[in-house]
Amino acid sequence: MKYFANLLVIFSILAIGAGCCTSVRTIVPPVLNEEQKNIGVTERVIDSTVALVIGPEEDKTSYCAGVWVDSSTILTANHCAEVIGRTIFEVPESMPYNAVGDPIAFVNHGDISENGELPKGTPWLGIIESVDKEKDLAKIIVIANTSTHSVVSLAEGKLVPGQDVHIVGHTLSLGWSYTRGYISSARILEGPEIGGEAVISKVFQISAPVWVGNSGGGAFDSTGKLIGICSWVNIRGPSISYFIHRDEIKNFLKIKSLKP
């Protein structure tokens, strides 16, 4: 009887131990390989990118991009912000124009159909709150809730030549076109004249296939943080594009500090 009593005690201890260990079991997340990580970042930056659209409700066209930088703010290029006003009021590129106060229409990536078509009907609306013509930046404030979307923050720390970047835009109106490239250099350059004023800005020169429709869209680092906004390309050589530098964006958005 003593033998069976000892066995009963042992089994009781094992049962208590098993219950204890089960209650505190830690589930280890799967280790993602580089391709899986890149896919995750790509999905996030695409979801944070909007299409600025123009045209009648039944036949809208994406002409520029923008990036959600908080729940009510979209960052884009100033020359994209000017398109609507210049079109409506027939203001030529050689004449100055200030888009502050203009309405601007956009759609989120989540609004498009399964085959990639823009939705019919009224798009979301925002107002151009502020612009910097010299830096080619504009801020859109959205005055009502929209469909769901991701939001990105600015990249921190040093950004150097050779770093990979993710790029999203609407190349030739092909919505949410994704490509990859790398930082070639950081420069202070004079860009094209827009409204009689030259763009003079700190920029990233990025080697990537970028073209009309990418303007206002973002370049993102390997973690999906924003490093620049697409401004112009150099057509005298292959894959030479210029994105307004993270530091200029920080100043424009009046962000006080970033981690060193």
QUIVENJO-V742748 format. One record per residue. RES is the residue in one letter. PHI is phi in degrees with one decimal (* if undefined). D_FIRST is the distance of its C-alpha to the first C-alpha in Angstrom with 1 decimal. Layout:
# QUIVENJO-V742748
((RES & PHI & D_FIRST) (RES & PHI & D_FIRST))
This chain:
# QUIVENJO-V742748
((M & * & 0.0) (K & -62.7 & 3.8) (Y & -60.7 & 5.3) (F & -67.5 & 5.2) (A & -65.0 & 6.1) (N & -63.6 & 8.6) (L & -60.3 & 9.9) (L & -62.3 & 10.5) (V & -63.5 & 12.4) (I & -61.5 & 14.3) (F & -63.2 & 15.4) (S & -64.8 & 16.5) (I & -63.6 & 18.6) (L & -62.2 & 20.1) (A & -64.6 & 21.0) (I & -64.0 & 22.6) (G & -62.2 & 24.4) (A & -64.2 & 25.7) (G & -63.6 & 27.0) (C & -62.7 & 28.7) (C & -65.7 & 30.3) (T & -63.9 & 31.5) (S & -69.4 & 33.2) (V & -113.2 & 35.3) (R & -62.0 & 36.1) (T & -99.4 & 39.8) (I & -91.3 & 41.9) (V & -83.7 & 44.4) (P & -64.5 & 47.8) (P & -65.1 & 49.4) (V & -81.7 & 51.9) (L & -88.1 & 55.3) (N & -81.6 & 57.9) (E & -62.3 & 61.5) (E & -63.8 & 62.7) (Q & -64.2 & 60.1) (K & -62.7 & 61.0) (N & -62.7 & 64.7) (I & -63.0 & 64.2) (G & -62.5 & 62.4) (V & -64.8 & 65.2) (T & -59.2 & 67.8) (E & -60.0 & 66.4) (R & -70.1 & 66.4) (V & -72.2 & 70.0) (I & -64.2 & 71.3) (D & -70.1 & 69.8) (S & -91.3 & 71.4) (T & -101.9 & 74.9) (V & -104.3 & 77.3) (A & -107.1 & 80.4) (L & -78.1 & 83.6) (V & -123.0 & 85.5) (I & -141.8 & 89.1) (G & 111.8 & 91.0) (P & -65.1 & 90.9) (E & -56.4 & 87.6) (E & -82.7 & 87.6) (D & -148.4 & 88.4) (K & -78.0 & 87.0) (T & -128.5 & 86.9) (S & -82.4 & 84.8) (Y & -121.8 & 87.2) (C & -152.8 & 85.1) (A & -121.0 & 81.5) (G & -155.4 & 79.9) (V & -129.8 & 76.5) (W & -70.3 & 74.3) (V & -108.7 & 73.9) (D & -157.5 & 72.4) (S & -66.8 & 71.6) (S & -131.0 & 75.3) (T & -128.2 & 77.3) (I & -116.0 & 78.5) (L & -102.7 & 80.2) (T & -146.9 & 82.9) (A & -88.4 & 86.2) (N & -60.3 & 89.3) (H & -67.2 & 91.4) (C & -73.2 & 88.9) (A & -63.6 & 89.2) (E & -79.4 & 92.9) (V & -55.8 & 93.0) (I & -62.3 & 93.0) (G & -62.2 & 95.7) (R & -64.6 & 97.9) (T & -69.6 & 97.6) (I & -64.7 & 98.4) (F & -96.2 & 101.2) (E & 53.9 & 102.4) (V & -91.6 & 102.3) (P & -68.7 & 103.0) (E & -60.5 & 100.9) (S & -75.5 & 103.8) (M & -107.0 & 103.8) (P & -68.4 & 101.3) (Y & -154.1 & 98.8) (N & -116.8 & 96.0) (A & -87.9 & 93.1) (V & -56.9 & 91.6) (G & 94.3 & 91.2) (D & -72.8 & 91.3) (P & -75.9 & 88.7) (I & -145.1 & 86.8) (A & -101.9 & 84.7) (F & -154.1 & 81.5) (V & -133.3 & 78.5) (N & -88.0 & 74.9) (H & -60.9 & 73.2) (G & -68.5 & 70.9) (D & -84.1 & 74.0) (I & -78.3 & 75.1) (S & -77.2 & 74.5) (E & -61.8 & 72.3) (N & -92.6 & 75.4) (G & 86.8 & 76.4) (E & -82.0 & 79.2) (L & -67.6 & 80.1) (P & -70.2 & 79.4) (K & -80.9 & 82.2) (G & 95.2 & 83.4) (T & -72.2 & 83.6) (P & -78.8 & 81.8) (W & -70.2 & 80.3) (L & -125.1 & 82.8) (G & -137.8 & 83.1) (I & -123.0 & 85.8) (I & -70.2 & 87.1) (E & -88.0 & 86.4) (S & -154.3 & 87.7) (V & -139.5 & 89.2) (D & -131.6 & 90.1) (K & -64.5 & 92.9) (E & -65.9 & 93.2) (K & -93.7 & 89.4) (D & 56.8 & 89.3) (L & -129.4 & 86.4) (A & -146.0 & 86.0) (K & -115.3 & 83.4) (I & -106.8 & 82.7) (I & -103.8 & 81.2) (V & -93.2 & 79.5) (I & -94.8 & 80.1) (A & -147.0 & 77.5) (N & -64.3 & 74.0) (T & -119.1 & 74.0) (S & -64.7 & 71.5) (T & -67.3 & 68.5) (H & -163.2 & 69.1) (S & -88.7 & 67.8) (V & -126.8 & 69.3) (V & -114.7 & 69.8) (S & -114.5 & 70.4) (L & -76.2 & 72.7) (A & -64.4 & 71.6) (E & -114.5 & 71.1) (G & 77.7 & 71.9) (K & -79.4 & 74.3) (L & -118.4 & 75.6) (V & -130.6 & 77.1) (P & -55.4 & 78.9) (G & 99.6 & 76.5) (Q & -70.3 & 73.9) (D & -71.6 & 73.0) (V & -135.4 & 73.9) (H & -98.4 & 73.1) (I & -130.5 & 76.2) (V & -131.8 & 76.4) (G & -161.8 & 79.7) (H & -126.0 & 81.7) (T & -54.4 & 83.7) (L & 51.6 & 86.8) (S & 67.2 & 85.1) (L & -86.2 & 82.2) (G & -58.1 & 79.5) (W & 52.4 & 76.7) (S & -76.6 & 77.6) (Y & -109.2 & 75.2) (T & -148.1 & 76.1) (R & -126.6 & 75.1) (G & -157.8 & 77.2) (Y & -150.1 & 77.3) (I & -70.2 & 79.1) (S & -91.4 & 82.3) (S & -170.7 & 83.5) (A & -112.9 & 84.0) (R & -141.0 & 87.7) (I & -105.8 & 90.1) (L & -130.9 & 92.4) (E & -97.6 & 95.1) (G & -96.8 & 94.3) (P & -70.6 & 96.4) (E & -80.5 & 98.7) (I & -127.0 & 97.3) (G & 64.8 & 99.8) (G & 79.3 & 102.1) (E & -120.5 & 99.5) (A & -78.3 & 97.8) (V & -79.3 & 94.0) (I & -127.0 & 93.5) (S & -152.2 & 89.8) (K & -76.3 & 87.1) (V & -134.6 & 85.5) (F & -96.4 & 83.1) (Q & -84.6 & 84.8) (I & -120.7 & 82.2) (S & -91.5 & 82.4) (A & -169.5 & 81.3) (P & -72.9 & 82.9) (V & -124.7 & 84.1) (W & -152.1 & 86.9) (V & -53.6 & 88.5) (G & 104.4 & 85.8) (N & -83.7 & 83.5) (S & -51.5 & 85.4) (G & 85.0 & 83.3) (G & -82.6 & 80.1) (G & -103.3 & 77.6) (A & -111.0 & 76.6) (F & -125.7 & 73.0) (D & -78.1 & 71.0) (S & -67.2 & 67.9) (T & -100.7 & 65.7) (G & 92.2 & 68.0) (K & -89.7 & 69.9) (L & -76.1 & 73.6) (I & -114.0 & 76.0) (G & -169.1 & 79.3) (I & -117.2 & 81.4) (C & -65.4 & 83.6) (S & -119.6 & 87.3) (W & -153.9 & 89.5) (V & -124.6 & 89.8) (N & -103.2 & 92.2) (I & -84.5 & 93.8) (R & -84.4 & 95.6) (G & -146.6 & 92.4) (P & -78.2 & 89.2) (S & 53.3 & 86.1) (I & -113.8 & 87.4) (S & -127.6 & 86.3) (Y & -124.8 & 86.2) (F & -118.3 & 83.6) (I & -59.9 & 84.2) (H & -64.0 & 82.0) (R & -48.4 & 78.9) (D & -64.9 & 80.7) (E & -67.1 & 83.5) (I & -63.8 & 81.0) (K & -56.5 & 79.3) (N & -65.2 & 82.7) (F & -64.4 & 83.7) (L & -82.4 & 80.5) (K & 58.9 & 80.8) (I & -82.4 & 77.3) (K & -67.6 & 77.3) (S & -155.4 & 75.0) (L & -124.0 & 72.8) (K & -64.1 & 70.2) (P & -68.0 & 71.9))
